[in-house]
Amino acid sequence: MAPPAVPASRITVRNAAPPAADGDYVLYWCTANRRASWNFALDRAIEWAMQLRRPLLVLEALRADYPWASARLHRFVLQGMAANRAAFAGKPVLYRPYVEPRAGAGKGLLAALARRACVVVGDDWPCFFLPAMTAAAARAIHVRFELVDGNGMVPLSASSAAFPTAHLFRRFWQKELAREFPAFPRPDPWKGVTLPLAGPLPATVNSRWPEADESLLTAQPGALAAFRFRHAVAPAPFAGGAPAARAALLEFVRQRLPRYADERSDPDHDAVSGLSPWLHFGHLSAHEVFAEVARREGWKRGDLGAPNGGSKEGFWQMSAAAEAFLDQLVGWRELGFHFCRHRPDYADFESLPDWAKATLRAHALDPRLHTYSLEQFAAARTHDPVWNAAQRELVATGRMHNYLRMLWGKKIVEWTQSPQQAAAFMIELNNRYAVDGRDPNSYSGIFWTLGRFDRPWAPERDVFGVIRWMSSANTLKKLRMKAYLARWGGDEGPGKGPFVRD
Ligand SMILES: Cc1cc2nc3c(=O)[nH]c(=O)nc-3n(C[C@H](O)[C@H](O)[C@H](O)COP(=O)(O)OP(=O)(O)OC[C@H]3O[C@@H](n4cnc5c(N)ncnc54)[C@H](O)[C@@H]3O)c2cc1C
């Protein structure tokens, strides 16, 4: 029996040509959902290959010159490609990893492969350079070309505009999910699938765009040294790829999820999932995360509650911890994806709500007590030890604790010459160092510090106006972070010198 079809709500046809009758294969061009299971785009490509009785070719490529390219990001993606190669081995698919040795070398590869395809299936991702890249591909691909949205539980096609707050978005998605609980991508995409095997690619393709070799895919230091990117942003202390993601997911769900609602804000309690780097690179699917949480909760689709007007609790009918986690995973994460889909200006000051722009403009000329250059911020050389600790963690590991990320952003707003400069500095620092950067949620978080998805807060203050303000002193009072500061506080840790003034 053929596997269930990918829902039409996930598919955007970019070139409506009929499948090429004389094509050699179906091509899946994997750019965002970089995984070999729980992947609607892969499922769709398999569906076409079965229908047309053609082999399946998967192209996963890595450019040399994407913005903020670094040893950290490259190694993470390469590890994901090595894992995909292993996952596709022995399956009825030809997996082709390609790593551009220098900027521009990969130009023409997709068009060359697409010329011999019946159908091309790609990933639909609403942020960074990907929408422009797929738009350019649509002009160059002359066979049927579809983009498939595997981003989250609520298909991007379900919304018709960006939502101004998480509450309004929650009201929307609760109704959507209650109306029809969504289909999931397949955990085992090969079940019930038989396909002819692809022959070798033409010699001209192989010689001009050779397959990535072992030393590259295992990101050997020697192989990385040849690239002209930011080597100072060193590899993260955790591995990319679906197996590492799955291990992190299982560990979180078993050991930390029960504490999530109560302890997620405390850096010392380590109650968060840490899954965002893998979610960002598509090594992990939000559906898989949801399924694992549901399994642990003993939850079934029929248990779903009724829409409750956008309240955070009670909709899923799971434990308080699971509901709090799913509010982040589905609510906040997907809010950003839908925003980027409808607002191509998502990275601009002008995309802020009118009240936020007005109050920030009214306070544009307020004196700033401290201002720092981008280099001072990058080097964690502010007067504030808590801020510096968070920045050190980000630089060293590619992560920053969620609560501190909010404080980190708010202080950049306070210590720059304008909100526009604050946004530019945050985008640069976040996207340069964070493994999960360059994501819809990067822009949700950064612009949240400037009022997006938020409301006015009294009292009106210098610089911020009625934008919500945060302080390091309050953070220290509120959170447990002694161990965190001992680890990341540098010479400024508690007992090592003067401590926190706001
Ligand atoms: C200034 C600033 C910058 C940020 N930059 C990024 C970024 O580059 N990439 C990124 O993924 N997130 C970003 N966030 C949002 C949030 O901080 C991270 O998603 C979260 O800390 C990731 O850690 P986790 O996986 O342990 O999250 P958990 O608490 O375990 O949550 C599970 C998942 O839910 C989603 N999520 C959690 N909190 C948020 C949130 N506030 N907004 C949107 N989605 C959320 C993430 O996908 C996360 O992996 C930023 C927030 C701020 C304030």
The ligand as an SDF file (V2000), in Angstrom:
LIG
                    3D

 53 58  0  0  0  0  0  0  0  0999 V2000
   17.6740   38.6090   21.5090 C   0  0  0  0  0  0  0  0  0  0  0  0
   17.1580   37.2120   21.2130 C   0  0  0  0  0  0  0  0  0  0  0  0
   17.6960   36.4780   20.1550 C   0  0  0  0  0  0  0  0  0  0  0  0
   17.2230   35.2000   19.8630 C   0  0  0  0  0  0  0  0  0  0  0  0
   17.7730   34.5270   18.8030 N   0  0  0  0  0  0  0  0  0  0  0  0
   17.3200   33.2880   18.4870 C   0  0  0  0  0  0  0  0  0  0  0  0
   17.8850   32.5800   17.4070 C   0  0  0  0  0  0  0  0  0  0  0  0
   18.8150   33.0630   16.7450 O   0  0  0  0  0  0  0  0  0  0  0  0
   17.3860   31.3440   17.1070 N   0  0  0  0  0  0  0  0  0  0  0  0
   16.3780   30.7750   17.8440 C   0  0  0  0  0  0  0  0  0  0  0  0
   15.9720   29.6430   17.5480 O   0  0  0  0  0  0  0  0  0  0  0  0
   15.8100   31.4310   18.8770 N   0  0  0  0  0  0  0  0  0  0  0  0
   16.2570   32.6640   19.2310 C   0  0  0  0  0  0  0  0  0  0  0  0
   15.7010   33.3250   20.2850 N   0  0  0  0  0  0  0  0  0  0  0  0
   14.5560   32.7150   20.9940 C   0  0  0  0  0  0  0  0  0  0  0  0
   14.9300   31.8170   22.1970 C   0  0  0  0  0  0  0  0  0  0  0  0
   15.8190   32.4820   23.0230 O   0  0  0  0  0  0  0  0  0  0  0  0
   15.5270   30.4860   21.7480 C   0  0  0  0  0  0  0  0  0  0  0  0
   14.6810   29.8630   20.8080 O   0  0  0  0  0  0  0  0  0  0  0  0
   15.7190   29.5070   22.9070 C   0  0  0  0  0  0  0  0  0  0  0  0
   16.5090   30.0910   23.9010 O   0  0  0  0  0  0  0  0  0  0  0  0
   16.3890   28.2490   22.3980 C   0  0  0  0  0  0  0  0  0  0  0  0
   16.7860   27.4340   23.4650 O   0  0  0  0  0  0  0  0  0  0  0  0
   16.1120   26.0300   23.6870 P   0  0  0  0  0  0  0  0  0  0  0  0
   16.1510   25.2330   22.4350 O   0  0  0  0  0  0  0  0  0  0  0  0
   16.7220   25.4300   24.9090 O   0  0  0  0  0  0  0  0  0  0  0  0
   14.6040   26.4450   23.9740 O   0  0  0  0  0  0  0  0  0  0  0  0
   13.4490   25.7330   24.7820 P   0  0  0  0  0  0  0  0  0  0  0  0
   13.0520   26.6260   25.8880 O   0  0  0  0  0  0  0  0  0  0  0  0
   13.7700   24.3400   25.1140 O   0  0  0  0  0  0  0  0  0  0  0  0
   12.2240   25.7730   23.7280 O   0  0  0  0  0  0  0  0  0  0  0  0
   12.0210   24.7760   22.7220 C   0  0  0  0  0  0  0  0  0  0  0  0
   12.0180   25.4310   21.3510 C   0  0  0  0  0  0  0  0  0  0  0  0
   10.9730   26.3970   21.2770 O   0  0  0  0  0  0  0  0  0  0  0  0
   11.4000   27.5170   20.4990 C   0  0  0  0  0  0  0  0  0  0  0  0
   11.4710   28.7080   21.3580 N   0  0  0  0  0  0  0  0  0  0  0  0
   11.7500   28.7770   22.6740 C   0  0  0  0  0  0  0  0  0  0  0  0
   11.7090   30.0590   23.1070 N   0  0  0  0  0  0  0  0  0  0  0  0
   11.3950   30.8030   22.0340 C   0  0  0  0  0  0  0  0  0  0  0  0
   11.1980   32.1920   21.8320 C   0  0  0  0  0  0  0  0  0  0  0  0
   11.2720   33.0620   22.8340 N   0  0  0  0  0  0  0  0  0  0  0  0
   10.9190   32.6280   20.6030 N   0  0  0  0  0  0  0  0  0  0  0  0
   10.8070   31.7590   19.5730 C   0  0  0  0  0  0  0  0  0  0  0  0
   10.9710   30.4280   19.7000 N   0  0  0  0  0  0  0  0  0  0  0  0
   11.2590   29.9580   20.9120 C   0  0  0  0  0  0  0  0  0  0  0  0
   12.7920   27.1740   19.9860 C   0  0  0  0  0  0  0  0  0  0  0  0
   12.6690   26.5870   18.7210 O   0  0  0  0  0  0  0  0  0  0  0  0
   13.2880   26.1870   21.0170 C   0  0  0  0  0  0  0  0  0  0  0  0
   14.2910   25.3310   20.5480 O   0  0  0  0  0  0  0  0  0  0  0  0
   16.1660   34.6290   20.6200 C   0  0  0  0  0  0  0  0  0  0  0  0
   15.6390   35.3620   21.6790 C   0  0  0  0  0  0  0  0  0  0  0  0
   16.1190   36.6300   21.9750 C   0  0  0  0  0  0  0  0  0  0  0  0
   15.5110   37.3940   23.1180 C   0  0  0  0  0  0  0  0  0  0  0  0
  1  2  1  0
  2  3  1  0
  2 52  2  0
  3  4  2  0
  4  5  1  0
  4 50  1  0
  5  6  2  0
  6  7  1  0
  6 13  1  0
  7  8  2  0
  7  9  1  0
  9 10  1  0
 10 11  2  0
 10 12  1  0
 12 13  2  0
 13 14  1  0
 14 15  1  0
 14 50  1  0
 15 16  1  0
 16 17  1  0
 16 18  1  0
 18 19  1  0
 18 20  1  0
 20 21  1  0
 20 22  1  0
 22 23  1  0
 23 24  1  0
 24 25  2  0
 24 26  1  0
 24 27  1  0
 27 28  1  0
 28 29  2  0
 28 30  1  0
 28 31  1  0
 31 32  1  0
 32 33  1  0
 33 34  1  0
 33 48  1  0
 34 35  1  0
 35 36  1  0
 35 46  1  0
 36 37  1  0
 36 45  1  0
 37 38  2  0
 38 39  1  0
 39 40  1  0
 39 45  2  0
 40 41  1  0
 40 42  2  0
 42 43  1  0
 43 44  2  0
 44 45  1  0
 46 47  1  0
 46 48  1  0
 48 49  1  0
 50 51  2  0
 51 52  1  0
 52 53  1  0
M  END
$$$$
